[in-house]
Amino acid sequence: MSLLGKKFPGLLGYPMTPFFAAGAIVLYGVNSLQNALSNTAQYKNDPRNPNAKPADGH
């Protein structure tokens, strides 16, 4: 009796390749959009913006 049950006798990676590629494309697009929007004039000096300059002093 095996711990994880019987091995599935089919391909897993090959049929899932389009979904992996689509996920990578979506993540790249969301990242690009986030970076573009965080550098707009409205959010350039927002303290939540990771690219904003820190305040001087403590």
DSSP file (Angstrom, degrees, kcal/mol; ACC not computed):
  #  RESIDUE AA STRUCTURE BP1 BP2  ACC     N-H-->O    O-->H-N    N-H-->O    O-->H-N    TCO  KAPPA ALPHA  PHI   PSI    X-CA   Y-CA   Z-CA
    1    1 A M              0   0    0      0, 0.0     2,-0.2     0, 0.0     3,-0.0   0.000 360.0 360.0 360.0 121.9    0.0    0.0    0.0
    2    2 A S        -     0   0    0      1,-0.1     3,-0.3     2,-0.0     4,-0.1  -0.479 360.0-126.2 -88.6 160.5    1.6    3.3   -1.1
    3    3 A L  S    S+     0   0    0      1,-0.2    -1,-0.1    -2,-0.2     3,-0.1   0.894 106.4  32.4 -72.0 -41.2    1.4    6.5    0.8
    4    4 A L  S    S-     0   0    0      1,-0.3    -1,-0.2    -3,-0.0     2,-0.1   0.288 109.8-117.6-102.9  10.2    0.0    8.7   -2.0
    5    5 A G        -     0   0    0     -3,-0.3    -1,-0.3     2,-0.0    -2,-0.1  -0.363  59.3 -18.9  85.9-168.5   -2.0    6.1   -3.9
    6    6 A K  S    S-     0   0    0      1,-0.1     2,-0.3    -3,-0.1     0, 0.0  -0.404  72.0-105.3 -75.5 149.7   -1.5    4.9   -7.4
    7    7 A K        -     0   0    0     -2,-0.1    -1,-0.1     1,-0.1    -2,-0.0  -0.560  35.5-115.2 -73.3 135.1    0.5    6.9   -9.9
    8    8 A F        -     0   0    0     -2,-0.3     2,-1.0     1,-0.1    -1,-0.1  -0.597  21.4-144.6 -72.7 124.0   -1.7    8.6  -12.5
    9    9 A P        +     0   0    0      0, 0.0     2,-0.3     0, 0.0    -1,-0.1  -0.162  65.1  81.5 -87.6  44.1   -0.8    7.1  -15.9
   10   10 A G  S    S-     0   0    0     -2,-1.0     2,-0.2     0, 0.0    -2,-0.1  -0.886  83.6 -86.5-140.6 171.8   -1.2   10.2  -18.0
   11   11 A L        +     0   0    0     -2,-0.3     0, 0.0     1,-0.2     0, 0.0  -0.530  37.3 169.3 -77.1 144.5    0.6   13.4  -19.0
   12   12 A L  S  > S+     0   0    0     -2,-0.2     4,-0.9     3,-0.1    -1,-0.2   0.678  70.9  44.6-120.9 -45.7    0.3   16.4  -16.8
   13   13 A G  H  > S+     0   0    0      1,-0.2     4,-0.7     2,-0.2     3,-0.1   0.888 106.9  57.1 -72.9 -39.4    2.8   19.0  -18.0
   14   14 A Y  H >4 S+     0   0    0      1,-0.2     3,-0.9     2,-0.2    -1,-0.2   0.925 109.7  41.8 -64.4 -47.3    2.1   18.9  -21.7
   15   15 A P  H 34 S+     0   0    0      0, 0.0     4,-0.3     0, 0.0    -1,-0.2   0.761 114.8  53.5 -71.0 -20.8   -1.6   19.6  -21.7
   16   16 A M  H >X S+     0   0    0     -4,-0.9     4,-2.1     1,-0.2     3,-0.5   0.527  80.3  96.5 -89.2  -5.2   -1.1   22.3  -19.0
   17   17 A T  H <X S+     0   0    0     -3,-0.9     4,-2.5    -4,-0.7     5,-0.2   0.882  81.1  51.3 -55.4 -45.7    1.5   24.2  -21.0
   18   18 A P  H 3> S+     0   0    0      0, 0.0     4,-2.4     0, 0.0    -1,-0.2   0.868 110.7  49.8 -61.4 -33.2   -0.9   26.8  -22.5
   19   19 A F  H <> S+     0   0    0     -3,-0.5     4,-2.2    -4,-0.3    -2,-0.2   0.882 110.6  48.8 -72.1 -38.1   -2.3   27.5  -19.0
   20   20 A F  H  X S+     0   0    0     -4,-2.1     4,-2.1     2,-0.2    -1,-0.2   0.917 113.5  47.6 -64.3 -42.9    1.2   28.0  -17.6
   21   21 A A  H  X S+     0   0    0     -4,-2.5     4,-2.2    -5,-0.2    -2,-0.2   0.916 112.0  49.2 -65.0 -43.5    2.1   30.3  -20.5
   22   22 A A  H  X S+     0   0    0     -4,-2.4     4,-2.5     1,-0.2    -1,-0.2   0.890 110.1  51.9 -64.2 -39.1   -1.1   32.3  -20.1
   23   23 A G  H  X S+     0   0    0     -4,-2.2     4,-2.5     2,-0.2    -1,-0.2   0.904 109.8  48.7 -63.4 -41.1   -0.5   32.7  -16.4
   24   24 A A  H  X S+     0   0    0     -4,-2.1     4,-2.2     2,-0.2    -2,-0.2   0.896 111.8  49.5 -65.6 -39.5    3.0   34.0  -17.0
   25   25 A I  H  X S+     0   0    0     -4,-2.2     4,-2.3     2,-0.2    -2,-0.2   0.909 112.0  48.0 -65.9 -41.8    1.7   36.5  -19.6
   26   26 A V  H  X S+     0   0    0     -4,-2.5     4,-2.6     2,-0.2     5,-0.2   0.919 111.6  49.7 -65.7 -43.4   -1.0   37.7  -17.3
   27   27 A L  H  X S+     0   0    0     -4,-2.5     4,-2.2     1,-0.2    -1,-0.2   0.896 111.3  49.5 -62.7 -39.6    1.4   38.1  -14.4
   28   28 A Y  H  X S+     0   0    0     -4,-2.2     4,-2.3     2,-0.2    -1,-0.2   0.910 112.1  48.5 -64.3 -42.1    3.8   40.1  -16.6
   29   29 A G  H  X S+     0   0    0     -4,-2.3     4,-2.4     2,-0.2    -2,-0.2   0.904 111.8  48.0 -65.6 -42.1    1.0   42.3  -17.8
   30   30 A V  H  X S+     0   0    0     -4,-2.6     4,-2.6     2,-0.2    -1,-0.2   0.903 112.1  50.3 -65.1 -40.8   -0.3   43.0  -14.3
   31   31 A N  H  X S+     0   0    0     -4,-2.2     4,-2.3    -5,-0.2    -2,-0.2   0.914 111.4  48.0 -63.8 -42.8    3.3   43.8  -13.1
   32   32 A S  H  X S+     0   0    0     -4,-2.3     4,-2.3     2,-0.2    -2,-0.2   0.908 112.8  48.3 -64.3 -42.1    3.8   46.2  -16.0
   33   33 A L  H  X S+     0   0    0     -4,-2.4     4,-2.6     2,-0.2     5,-0.2   0.911 110.8  51.2 -64.6 -42.4    0.5   47.9  -15.4
   34   34 A Q  H  X S+     0   0    0     -4,-2.6     4,-2.0     1,-0.2    -2,-0.2   0.922 111.9  46.7 -60.7 -45.3    1.3   48.2  -11.6
   35   35 A N  H  X S+     0   0    0     -4,-2.3     4,-0.6     1,-0.2    -1,-0.2   0.893 113.2  49.0 -65.4 -39.6    4.7   49.8  -12.3
   36   36 A A  H >< S+     0   0    0     -4,-2.3     3,-0.6     1,-0.2    -2,-0.2   0.913 114.2  44.8 -66.8 -42.0    3.3   52.2  -14.9
   37   37 A L  H >< S+     0   0    0     -4,-2.6     3,-1.1     1,-0.2     6,-0.3   0.796 106.6  58.9 -74.9 -27.7    0.4   53.3  -12.6
   38   38 A S  H 3< S+     0   0    0     -4,-2.0    -1,-0.2     1,-0.2    -2,-0.2   0.661 103.6  54.2 -76.1 -12.7    2.7   53.7   -9.5
   39   39 A N  T << S+     0   0    0     -4,-0.6    -1,-0.2    -3,-0.6    -2,-0.2   0.229  83.3 114.8-102.3  13.2    4.8   56.3  -11.4
   40   40 A T  S X> S-     0   0    0     -3,-1.1     4,-0.8     1,-0.1     3,-0.5  -0.353  81.6-107.3 -77.8 165.4    1.9   58.6  -12.4
   41   41 A A  T 34 S+     0   0    0      1,-0.2     4,-0.4     2,-0.2     3,-0.4   0.828 116.0  59.4 -63.2 -32.4    1.7   62.1  -11.0
   42   42 A Q  T 34 S+     0   0    0      1,-0.2    -1,-0.2     2,-0.1     3,-0.1   0.861 118.7  26.5 -66.5 -35.7   -1.1   61.2   -8.6
   43   43 A Y  T X4 S+     0   0    0     -3,-0.5     3,-0.8    -6,-0.3    -1,-0.2   0.280  89.8 102.0-112.4   9.3    0.8   58.5   -6.7
   44   44 A K  T 3< S+     0   0    0     -4,-0.8     9,-0.3    -3,-0.4    -1,-0.1   0.879  95.0  30.7 -64.0 -37.4    4.4   59.7   -7.2
   45   45 A N  T 3  S+     0   0    0     -4,-0.4    -1,-0.2    -3,-0.1    -2,-0.1   0.238  87.7 126.2-106.0  13.0    4.6   61.1   -3.7
   46   46 A D    X   -     0   0    0     -3,-0.8     3,-1.8     1,-0.1     6,-0.2  -0.543  61.5-136.6 -70.3 131.6    2.2   58.7   -2.0
   47   47 A P  T 3  S+     0   0    0      0, 0.0    -1,-0.1     0, 0.0     5,-0.1   0.722 103.2  61.2 -64.9 -18.8    3.9   57.1    1.1
   48   48 A R  T 3  S+     0   0    0      3,-0.0    -2,-0.0     2,-0.0    -5,-0.0   0.619  81.4 100.3 -79.8 -11.6    2.5   53.7    0.1
   49   49 A N    X   -     0   0    0     -3,-1.8     3,-1.3     1,-0.2   -10,-0.0  -0.623  67.0-150.6 -75.8 123.2    4.4   53.9   -3.2
   50   50 A P  T 3  S+     0   0    0      0, 0.0    -1,-0.2     0, 0.0    -2,-0.0   0.729  96.9  53.0 -68.1 -19.0    7.6   51.7   -3.0
   51   51 A N  T 3  S+     0   0    0    -13,-0.1     2,-0.1     2,-0.1    -2,-0.1   0.483  85.4 110.1 -92.3  -2.9    9.3   54.0   -5.4
   52   52 A A  S <  S-     0   0    0     -3,-1.3    -7,-0.1    -6,-0.2    -8,-0.1  -0.391  78.8-105.7 -71.4 148.6    8.6   57.2   -3.5
   53   53 A K        -     0   0    0     -9,-0.3    -1,-0.1     1,-0.1     3,-0.1  -0.539  39.5-111.7 -73.3 138.2   11.4   58.9   -1.8
   54   54 A P        -     0   0    0      0, 0.0    -1,-0.1     0, 0.0     2,-0.1  -0.311  37.8 -94.3 -68.9 155.4   11.4   58.4    2.0
   55   55 A A        -     0   0    0      1,-0.1     2,-0.3    -8,-0.0     0, 0.0  -0.377  43.6-105.9 -67.4 145.9   10.7   61.4    4.2
   56   56 A D  S    S+     0   0    0     -3,-0.1    -1,-0.1    -2,-0.1     2,-0.0  -0.578  81.4   0.9 -75.4 132.1   13.7   63.3    5.5
   57   57 A G              0   0    0     -2,-0.3    -2,-0.0     1,-0.2     0, 0.0  -0.123 360.0 360.0  85.8 177.7   14.5   62.6    9.2
   58   58 A H              0   0    0     -2,-0.0    -1,-0.2     0, 0.0    -2,-0.1   0.377 360.0 360.0-102.8 360.0   12.9   60.5   11.8
